[in-house]
Amino acid sequence: MSESRQRPPFKGPRWIITLVVLVTVVVITAFIYPPRNSVACYMFSGPGCPLYQQFLFVPSRELTDSEAAAQVVMNEIMNLPQSKTVNPKIAFMFLTPGTLPFEPLWEMFFRGHENKFSVYVHASKKSPVHTSSYFVGRDIHSHKVAWGQISMVDAERRLLAHALVDPDNQHFVLLSDSCVPLFDFNYIYNHLIFANLSFIDCFEDPGPHGSGRYSQHMLPEVEKKDFRKGSQWFSMKRRHAIVVMADSLYYTKFKLYCRPNMEGRNCYADEHYFPTLFNMIDPDGIANWSVTHVDWSEGKWHPKLYNARDITPYLIRKIKSIQLAYHVTSDLKKVRTVKPCLWKGEQRPCYLFARKFNPETLDRLMYLFPNYTSLV
């Protein structure tokens, strides 16, 4: 038998080996350190690429069909280029049972800035009688609203839907009939229009008034670890407003399983729907505090009501000087978290608006209003 033949050593051209090594090095380098806004960045998408950094929902489990469809829509909305308009406006959306007692004060606030804002009024009980031309003809089709019910969220979504019709509206603020502005129009306009976040209050509360309101019926779409709480008085960018309009999956979960006196617990959708939704889909896109100040120091079910005797320059100055956002859990530990209110990295006052003001405070507030900007 002939001896087994041995394969001769490879004698191919050295330049082929060198070329393969160089290409490999280039590919790895392009992935790790891709040039921004270059063809390489799109061919070898990595952590350094803007494309890679776009919103991308990464599921931790297999999604249901409804979730998969919802996430496709959410991802598309979140990755849309920011809408640009020559005349960006703020939509001031008033949620009220009837007449707005502070219209004269808001008229002082709006005057001279007619091309920078829009007004929308949702009156849930009776048609309001307007005293300011800025509010005349601004009522939207409304329905009854019950405190703590999903109808509160419905009214908020209804306001957003009407405000989104105007493409110039780029920021959307929810206000009540007892809200007043703390700064002049220009300061608030610049603060909101040029912000890179939506100001939606959101925090994790393991106590009975937080995740204690969670229902297992929300599974699998809403897990208990994602359940959040926050003030209903939001201020959001247009992209987030569109997300709210597009959502039906998570909204339905809260409509069915977050309501008062359900399974022995009281769940209020207006305190949990928006915080939970945005904690799930865009946690880095919200500030986690509201720009509307409310005083809960009395420890009651409703916030402190300011009366005429309370309205002093000191009160306004005190509220405007707050630069830290506080949250306290509702369990026995009463854990208090503190976060600085940052605007593009700069610490600023947390609040642009405040509530809850008795109508009798109108005259006093109007007297002080011209000096608001000097109260620092």
N, C-alpha and C positions, 0 to 999 in steps of 0.2 A: 504494500500500500504506500502510496506516495505520502510524503509528509504534508501536514495541514499547512495551507498557505497563510502567511501572515500579511495583514494590511500594511502597505508601505506608509511611512510617515507622511503627514499632510505637507505638501509643498506649494500650497496656493499662494497667490500674491499677498504680500504683507499689507498692501494698501486696503484690501477688503476688510481685514481684521481691524485695522486702524479706523476705518470709516464706521464700522458697526459700533465700536467703542465710543466714538465721538457723538454719533446720533443718540446713543443711549444716554450719555451725559447731558446732551442738550434737552432731551425730553424730560429727564428728571429735574433739571434746573428750571425749565419752563414751568413745570407744575408747581415747584416749591416757591420760585421767585418770578412769577410771570410779569412781564411788562404791562402796566395798566393801560387800558384802552388800546390794546394792540391785537393783531390777529392771533398771536401766540396765546394771549389770555383766553380767547374764545375757543381755541383748539385744545388747550390744555388747562381747563378750568380748575383752579385751585383756590386756597384760602386767601390769596392776595388779589384775586380778581373781584371787581365790582359785581360781576354776574353771579359769582359764587356767594356773595354776601347778600343777595336779594332774598326776600322773604321766601322761606321754603319750609312747609310743614312736614316734619319727620315723625310718622306715627310710631308709637311704642308697641302697638299690637295690630292685628289684622282689623281693618276697618269694615264696617257694615257698608252695604251699597249706598245707603243714604249719606253716610259720613264721607265716603269716597267722592260722591257727587258734590257734596257741600265743600269739601276741601279743594276740589278743582276750581270751583267758583271763587272761593276765598283767595286762593293763590293767584288767580288771574287778576283779581281786583287789587290785591296788595302789591303786585308787581307792575301795575300800570304806571306809565310815566306820570309824574305829578302834573295835574292840569294847570295850565297857565292862562291867565286872563289879564287884560290890560287894566281892568278895574276890579281887583279883588275886594269882596265885601264880607262883612260879618252878618250872619243871620241871627237876630235876637228873637228867640222863640219863647213866648209867654204862656205858661200853663196856669190857668186861673179858673175859679168857679164862676166868676162874673166880671164885674167892673174892676178896672185896675186903678187903685187909689193913688198910685204914684206916677200917673201919666204926666202931670206938670213937671215933676223932677226929671223924668226921662226926656221930656221935650227940651229942657235946659241942656241935658247931656248930649242929645242928638244934634241940636241946632248948629248949622254951619258945616255939617259933614254929610249932607244928603246923599252923596254918591258913594258912600262907603259902608252903608248898612241897609238891611232889610228887616222888616218887622212882621211877625206872624203871631196870631193870638188864637189859642184854643180855649174857649170858654165852655166848661163842662155842664154848667147848671142853667145859666141864663145869659142872654145876649148882652154884652157890656155896652154901656153908654160912654162913648169916648169923648174926652175933653181936649185931646191933642190931635192935630191934623196928621201926625206921624202914625197914628193908630187907626184912623178912619179908613174903612175898607180893607183892613188887614186881618179880619177874622176868617178863620178857615172852617170848613165843615167839621163839626165837633160831635162827640158823643159823651154820655155821662161817664164820670170817673169816680171810682170808689177807692178810698184809701186802702193801701195794702193789696189791692187786687191787680190782676194782669191788665185791667183797663187803664191803669196808670202808664204802663209800658206802651200800650196801644196808642195812647194819646201822644206820647213822646215820638213814637215811630210815625204817627200821622203828621206831626209838625215837621219832622225831618223830610218826609216825602214831599210836602208842599215846598219846603225851602230848597230842596235839591233841584226843583224845576228851573230855578235861576242859576245858570252856569257860573255867574260871577260870585255866588256865595261860596266862599272857601273855608269858612269856619262857622260852627254852629253852637250857639250857647243856649242852654235851657235855663229859664228863669221863672220864678213864681210871682204871684201878685204882691208878695211882701218883700221882694228883692229891691235893692238899691245899688247904684254904682259907687265905688270907693275912690276911683281916679277919674281924670278927665278922659274924653273920648280918644284923643291921640295916643295916650299912654296905653289904654286897653287895646286899641286897634293894633298898634305895633307889637304889643306883647303876644297877641293871639295869632295875627296873620303871619308873623315871622317866626313863630315857634315851630320846633320840629317834632312836637309831641301833641297828643290829645290829652286834655286834663280830665281824666276819668279816675275817680277815687277807687282804690282797690287794695285790699289787704286780706291776709289769712287770719281768720278768727276761729280757733278751735272750740270756743265756748258755745253755750246754748243759743246765743243770738247770731252765731256764725255758722260753722259747719254742723252745729246741732240742728239746723233747719233743713239739712240735706236729706233727700229721699233716695233710697236705693232704686226707685223706679226710673231715675234719670240715667241709669246704666243702659248700655255701655258707653253712650255718647258723652255723658258728663260724669266723670269720676269724682269721688269725694275729695281727692287730693287737689283737684282743680277748682273746687267750689270757693268762691270769694265773696266778699262783702264790700260795700262802699256807699257813699252818698249818691242820690239819684241826680244831683245837679251837675251835669256834665258840660264840657266844652270840647268839641271834637273837630278834627280836620275832615275835609270832604271825603277823603278815601275811606275813613272809618264810618262816616255816615252812610256811604254806599254799601259797606259791609253789613250794616244793620238792616238796610232795606233788602239785601239779598238773602239774609238768613231766615230760614223757616225751620230748619232742623232743631237748633238749640232753643229757639224761641218757643217751639211747640213743647219741648221738655219742661220749660218753666211755666208755660201756660197750664199744663196738665198737673204738674207735680210740685209747684211752688206757690202755695196759696194759704191763706189763714185757716187755722183749725183743720189741718190735714194730718191724719195719723197722730193726733195729739200734740202737734207742733205748729207754730205759726211761721210760715215762710212768706216773705214779702218780695215779690218779683222785682219791684223797682229798686231794691237794695242789692239784688244779687245777679240779675240777668246781664247787665252791661259789664260789671266787674269780672264775672266768670267768663263771658264770651271773649273779652279782649285779653284776659289772662291766658286763655287757651290759644288764641290765634296770633296775637301780636303783643306779648308782654313787654317788649322793649320799646313799643311805640306809644305807651301811655305813661303819664307822670306819677300815677298812683296817689294823687290828691286832687281835690276839687278846687277850683278858683273861687268858689262861693263859700264864704265864712258862715258857720252856724255855731251858736254857743250851746253846748250840751252840759254845761257845768252844773246845772240844777239837778241832774240825775233823773229827769222825768222822761215820759214817753215822747214828749214833744220838746223842741228846743226853746230856749229863753225867748220871750217876746219883749222886744224893746218898746218902751213907752216914751212919751214926750219928755218926761223928766230925766230919762237916761241919755238923751241926745246932747252930747257935749263935744267940744273939740278933742278932749282927752279920749273919749270912746273911739272916735274915728281914727285918731292917731294910733291908739293901741291896736286896733284891728289891722290897720295898714302896715304896722311895723312888724307883724308876725312873719318870720322867715323860716320857721320850722313846722313841718307837718307831723301831727301826732296821731297815733292809733293806739287804742287800748282794747285788749281782748275781753270777752265777756265771761270767761271762766273765773274760777276762784283765784287764780294766780294774778289776774289783772295785769298782764304783761304790757308794758308801754314801749312802743317803738317810736323813734324820732328820726326824721329824715329832712335834710335841708331842701328847701324849694329852689331848685336850680333851673335857670333859663339859659340854655346853650352854655352850660358850665358856670354861669354867673349866678351867685346867690341873690335872690330878689324876694320882695314880698310875695307871700303865698296867694293872697286873695285880691281879686279884682272887684268882687261883688260881696254883698252881705245880706242876710236875712236873720231873723224874722222881725219885721218892723210893723208896728201898729199904725193904721192910717192916720192917727192923731199926731204922728211924728212928722208929717209932710211939711208943715210950715217951718219947723225948726231945721229940717234937713235942707230945704230950699234956701234958708238964710245962710247956712254954712257952706252950701255947695260951691259958690264962687271961690272959696278959699281952700277947697279940697287939696289942690296940688301943693299948697304951702304947708299942709299938715303932715310933716315928715317926722 
